[in-house]
Amino acid sequence: MKLENGRPQDFEARIEKEKQVYDLLESLNIEYARVDHEPAMTMEVCEQIDKVLGAATCKNLFLTNRQQTDFYLLLMPGDKPFKTKDISAQIGSARLSFASGEQMEKYLGTTPGSASVLGLMHDTEGEVRLLVDRDVLNAEYFGCHPCINTSSLKIKTTDVFDKIIPALKHTPEFVTL
């Protein structure tokens, strides 16, 4: 693994949803660094990647209510434990659980292990509420996948919240976990 700046040299060989991420970042004039790696399916693997990346990978949880009528993308520090009771009252939704892989694909265009704030580019109808633990804002850099878990990106946190999220037409709701 090695840290590289900008889009991959083998750009044309990448899958479409990953290419769309790089196109989005460049259209917004966002500087970013990238690490390519084996699939990162756990936060433990992400910790190894974080050392090379120089940024902590944000934990991205795709959640739904019991009726599966409301969907949430929760961004939180990777080292924080997640307890549904900590968030349910803050957002007015009881009985949260993980949404299915099919729902993740439908709303975020990603598969389990690849969820990312950048997947909100696929939620053009605004059906996913973006929830962000306030502690995410404390880091200078934000680590995330480009909608595929074989690469990780390092982006300035201010760019994520001041440029990317508004461009994706989502408004973050800040929570405390």
Secondary structure, 3 states (H helix, E strand, C coil): CCEEECCCCCHHHCCHHHHHHHHHHHHCCCCEEEEECCCCCCHHHHHHHHHHHCCCEEEEEEEECCCCCCEEEEEEECCCCCCHHHHHHHHCCCCCEECCHHHHHHHHCCCCCCCCHHHHHHCCCCCEEEEEEHHHHHCCEEEECCCCCCEEEEEEHHHHHHHHHHHCCCCCEEECC
